[in-house]
Amino acid sequence: MSVIRPFAGLRPTPEMAAKVAAPPYDALSSDEARELVKQNPNSFLRVNKSEVDFPPDADVYGQEIYERGKQNLQRLIDERIMVRDSKPCYYLYRLTMDNRSQTGLVALTSVVEYEKNLIKKHEHTRPKKVSDRANHIQVLGAQVGPVFSIFRHSATLSALFGELTKKAPEYDFVSDHDVRHQLWVVADSQQVEALTRAFADLPALYIADGHHRSAAASEVCRRLAEQNPNHTGEEHYNYFLNVIFPDNELHIMSYNRVVADTAGLSETELLEKIIERFSVATADEPVTPQRDKQIGMYLGGKWYVLSIKPGTYNADDPAASIDSAILTANLLDPVLGIRDIRTDERIDFVGGIRGTQELVRLVDSGRFAIAFSLYPVSVEQLLAVAEAEQVMPPKSTWFEPKLRSGLVVNLLSE
């Protein structure tokens, strides 16, 4: 059973939606965000990344940062740039990019179900980041950045979504990268009940992106429950803001790797070591892998195709059989000496949206010595890892398009 709950969302007025809506807080550096808000003072970045209002040397975890975010949100409310709906609603949010659409339900999901692993995870979280987002939620009294989750598609929900999006959307605008954003408000009580019942038939939800935001919501719930002698479990803080998409509409892009050096090996020595674990063939053009268990490598101005050999990984292990994990276990660690790709400064990661040309540019510039292009992880692989209660290899999924923050906010006051 998957518990969802409608809520009275705080939203921009239709004419201000495109101005307010902003990239997620963790999709931009502070400096990049500062440049954007110079051009657009109503950007939601001033709420979810409010260090933009402070000098670059400000402590991004300082209390004054959270307080400024609260002030900036209150200004949007006071100036009626954002207005709260008068009754609990659901919202349907469609993103369209490269002629491909995905439509998700904006709803509140249960902290209790998250803690029981009925909302399944596939990443570890870092305490400092969880504390930061929890402090942000608590000071603002609002959840402003939605978690991005997945459900296994059903005919019932597909039909409901199709019916509810026949009318004109409340918002319809295009952001950078030519991403079209559309939002429908579902306020009719019978339609709200139909969605609630349909989700109740789903055995589980799966977090795609937003592990720190969901963990922060759980932490805020714990804090507020401790402070509330009359805690019942039904308070607004027992739920968190989520956008839930069907698995058959999502698209994961590759998450590629670049490495600064060859660990002192010549090209010939490096290739000799790689051939022990991979079948290697030269390529006449940049390699964008066309299938699972195939990796592109750019070295010394040449492209190679590395085919992963059977027996070099555990095919029965959902996480260990993902290409990025195999690359780490068979090449990055034993050959290049990169023990932990999360902390080693010799490796960096390039979202697949930038293409192989970015890998070539980085290596040819001399900043990096070698690049690897990967085949994208499938949504089914991600769900299998989550169902096995394992952790995805670090930096293995790149979802596009990104959700915008500020389209619907969940205020903790009911």
N, C-alpha and C positions, 0 to 999 in steps of 0.2 A: 504493500500500500504506500502511495506517495501523497503526503499531506501538502496541499497548497492552500493559500489563503489570499483573498482579494484585499485591497487596501486603498485608502484615499491618497493617491499619489500627488506629490507636489511637482508641477510641470511648467515648462515655459508656455507662454501664450503662443499660438500658432505662428504669429509673425516674428517671434523672437527665437523660435526653436533652433534654427540654423546657426544663429549667433551664440546661443548659450551652449549647445551641445559641443562637447570637447573630447579629445582622445582620453583613454584611461590614464590614471595618474602615473602608472609605471611604463607607459609607452614612449615617454619623452624624458630627456634630461631636464634639469631645472633651467639651464640656460636656453634650451630650445623652447621651453614653455614661456620663459620671460619674453622672448621675441614675439610669440604669438599673442600674448595679452597686450603688448604695446599696440598692436593693430586692432584689438578687440577687447575692450575693458569688461565686457559682459560675458566673456568666456568662462565656462565652468571650471577651468583650470585655476581660477582664483579661489575656488572653494576646495577642490580636491587636491590641489598642489599649491597651497597658498604661500609657500616660500617665495613665489614669484614676486610678491610685494616687498621682499626684503633683500638686502645686499647678498651677493653670492656666498659670502663667508658665514651667513647665518646658520645656526644649528637647525636642520630640517626637522629634528625631533623636539624642538623647544616648545614650551607651553604657548608662547606668543604666536607660533605658527598655527596651532590648532584654533586659538582664539580668533585670529584673523580670518581663518576659513569660516568660522561661525558668523563673524561680522559680515563677510562678503555674501554668505547665503542669506542673511537677514536683509541685506540691502536689496537683493533680487526679489525678496518677498515684499518688502516695504514699497518698492517702486512698481510692484505688480508686474514685474517681468516674469515671475513664476507665481502660479496660483495653485492652491490645493483643491483637488476635486471634492465635491460635497458629500460623496458616498463611496464606499469601497467598490473598487473596480478591478478588473484585469485589463491588461494591455497586450496587444499583439505588435511585435516589432519585426519588421522585414528589412533585411539588408540585401542589396543587389549589387553585384560586382562582376564585371566581365560576362554579362548576360546570365549569371547564375544567382538564384535567390535562395535565402534561408529565412524562415519565419519562426519566431520563438514567442513563448508566452512570458510576459513580465508578471511575476507573482511573488508572494512571500513563501518561503519554504522553512521547514521546521528545524530548529537547532537540535531538538531531541532526536530527530531522524538523522541529522548529520552526525551526532555523537554515537548513535547506534550503527553507523555505517550503512544506513539505508540510502544515504546520499554518499556515494562511493568516491574515494579519493585515489589519486595516483602519484602524488608528490609529497615529499617532506616539506615542512614549513620551518622558517627561522624565527626564533622567539622575538628578536628585535623588530622584525617586520610585522609580526602579529601584534606586538605591543603598540607599534606606531599606528596601525589601522584601528586598533581597539580604542586608543586614546582619541583618534580623530572622530570616530563614531560617537564616543561618549561626550566629548566636548560639544560637538555640533548637535547632538540629539537627533542624529539622522544617519541613515545609510545612503551614501551618495554614489558609490561605485558598485554596480551590480556584479554578482558572480555569473559566470557563463557556464551553463550546464547542458547536459544531453539527456534525452530520453529515447528509448527504443520505440520507433514510430509505430503507430497503430492506425487502423483504418478509421476508427472512431474519431481520433484527434485530427487526422488529416481532413476528414469531412467537416468537422467543426471549424477548423482554421480556415478552410476554403469558404465556408458560408459566411464567417464573420469578417472576412476581408473583401467581400463583394462590394461593400459600400465604400465611399470615398474616405481616405485616411485623414486623421486629424493633422498629421504632419507629413510632408513630402518634400524632401530637399536632397541636394547632392553635396557631399563633402569632398575633401581632397581624395586623390586616387580614383575619382569618378565613382565613389560609392554612393548609392541612393539609399536614403533612410526613410522609411514609412512607419507610422505608428497609428494603430486603431485603438480606440477606447471601448471597452466592453463593460457597459454599465447596467444593462438589462439583467434583472435578478435571475430570470430563467436561464439565460445564456451563461451567467456566472456559475450557477449551480451545475449546469451541464459540463462545464470545464472542470469544476471541482470533482465531480463524479468520475469523469473520464480519467483524470490523473490518479484517482484513488485505485484504479485498476492496474496501475503500473507497479511492479514489485520494487523498483529502485530508480534513482536518478544518479547521474554521474557528473562530477565536476570536470569541465574541460579546462577552464582557466579561472583563477580566483581562489586558489587554496588559502592564501593569506587573508583574503577578505572574509571567507567563510569561517576560518579559525578565529578571526577577530570578532565576528558576530557571536560566536560561542563564548569567547572570553568576556565580552560585554554582558551577555546574558548571565554568566556566572557572577560578575561583579554586582549587577543590579539586583539579582535575586538575593544575594547576601545582604544587600542594603534594604530589602523590602520584607518586613515581617509578615506581610499578608500575601506573599508570592503564591500564585496559583498555577503557573505554567501556561496561562492563556494571555499574559501581558504581551504587548507588541514587541518587546525586546526578545521574546522567545522565537522570533521569526527573522528571516533575513532576505534581502532583496536579491532576486535571481531572474535571469532570462534563460529559458529552457527551450532548446531546439531539438527537433527530431534528428536522429542519427543519419538518416538517409539524405539529408539536405546539407550536411556540413562538409567542409573542404579543408583538409590539412595540407599545408605546403611543407616542403622540405626545410630542414634546419641544417645548414651546411657548416663546415669547419675550415678554419685556416690556422696554420701552425707556424710559429716564428722561425724555426730552424730545423735542421735534420739531425739534431743530436750528435753532430760531428761526423756523420756518415757522408761519404760521397754519394752521388746519384746511383752509381753502379752498386755500391755496397747496400744502399737502402733498397733498391729493387731486388737484390738477391735475397734479402731478409723477407721482403713482402711476398715473394714467390713461394716461400715455405707455407704460407697460409691462404694465399689467394691465387687464382688464375689471372695472369696479367696479359693484356693486349693493348697495343698502341691504338690511338684514335686520331683521325684526321681533323676533327672538329671538337669544340667544347662538348663535354659529356654531361647530359642531363639524363640520369638513369631512367630507363623505361620499365623496369620491373624490380620487384623485391630481390634482395641478395645481390645487387649490382651497385657498385660505387664508382664514381668518377674521381680521378686524381690528376691534379695539375702540378707538374714539377719540371723545373728547368725549361720552361717555355713549351712543354709538350703535355698532351692529354693522354691518359691511360684509362682503360676500363678494368676495374678489379672485380672479379667474380668470386663470391664467397664460396669456399669449398665445403661440401657436406662433412660433418664430423668435427668441424672447428668451433661448434657452438651446440648448446642443448636445444634442440628443436622443440622439446616439450615444455620449455620454460617461456611463458609469455613475454617476460621482460628481457631475458638474456638473448632471445632469438630476434630482437629488433636490430635492424642494420646498424644503428648508431652504437648500440651496446657491443655488437660483434666487432665493429671498427676499433672501439676502445680496447676491448679484451685482446684482440689479435694484432693490433698495430700501434695505436697511440701509446698504450702502456708499455708493452714489452720491447718495442722497437724504438719509439721516440721518447720514452721515459716520462710520459705524462701520466702520473699516478691518479690524480683527481682532477677531472676536467672542470669541476666547479670552482676550483681555487687556483689552478696553475695559470700563471700569467702568460705562458707561452702559447696558449690557445685562445682563439676567439671564435665567435659564431655569427653566421650571416643568414638572415631570413631568406627563404627561397623566393620571396617576392622581388628580390634584387637581381636574381638570375645569375647564370654562370659568368656573365661579364664582370660582375663585381668581384668574383673570386680571381679572375685573371688580373683585374686592376690591382687588387691588393698584393698579389704575388709579384707582378711585374714592377710594382713600385719599390720593391725591396723591403717593405715592412714585414712581409711574411715569405716563407720559403716554399710552402707546400699548401695545397688546398684540396678539400674533399667535397664532392657533391653527392648528396644522398637521395634515395628514393623516399617519397613522403610516407610517414607512418599512416596506416589506415585507421579510420574511426573504430573499426572492429578490433584492431590490435590494442588500441587504448582501452576499450571497454573490457577486453579480456584481462589486461593487466589489473584494472580496477577490481574486477570480479574475483581475481586471485588474491586480492589484497596485497599486491606488490607495488613497487614504485617504478614509474617510467624512467628510462635513462635520462639523465639531465640534458636539457636543451634538445629535445627530440621532436617537439611539435610546434608548429607555427601556424596559428589559425588566422585566416583572413576571410572576410573583412573583420575589423575590430569593432566592438560595441562602442557607442558614444556614451559618455557619462553626462548626467544632467538632463536627460530626456524625461526620466521619471525618478523621483527621489522618495525614499520611505522615511517619513518623520516618525520618531519613536513615540511622540505624544499622540494619543489616539483621539 
